[in-house]
Amino acid sequence: MKAKARRLRKNQTDAESRLWQRLRNRSLVGCKFRRQHPIGPYIADFVCIERRLVIEVDGGQHAAQVEADNSRTAYLESKGFRVVRFWNHQVLTEMDAVLERILAVITSF
C-alpha cells in the first residue's frame, strides 16, 4: 500500500497538485495535511489526521463508480473521518470556493 501511495504522489493530477500547493506546510489555518495517505484498504487523496478530515478530488471516472465511492466514504466515516469530495473541475476553476468549504468543515469541529 505504501508503494502505491508513493506512486500516486509522484503522478498527481493537475487538480491534486494545485490543491496540494494550498494545503501543504500548514497553510490552511495551521492544519497539517498529508497527501495520498493510506487509511485501511484505501488511499486518501488528502488527510488531516488531527481534524479527522479526508479530502477527495475526483476525476470523471468517479461518475461511473458511485457505489464504490459510497463504500469508501462509509468506511472512512466508520473510522471517525469526515469526507469532503470535490470534482477536478471545481478545484481547477473554483479554488477559493473549495478552500472556503474545507475551512468551513475544519472550523465546524
Number of C-alpha atoms within 10 A of each C-alpha: 13 11 8 13 18 13 12 16 16 11 11 15 15 13 20 21 17 14 19 18 10 13 21 15 13 11 13 15 10 10 17 16 24 18 23 23 23 17 14 11 10 15 19 22 23 23 25 18 14 9 17 16 22 25 19 21 20 20 13 10 8 13 11 9 10 11 11 11 16 11 11 17 20 15 16 21 15 10 12 12 19 18 19 16 15 15 16 19 15 15 21 16 11 11 16 12 12 19 16 11 14 18 13 11 15 17 10 7 7
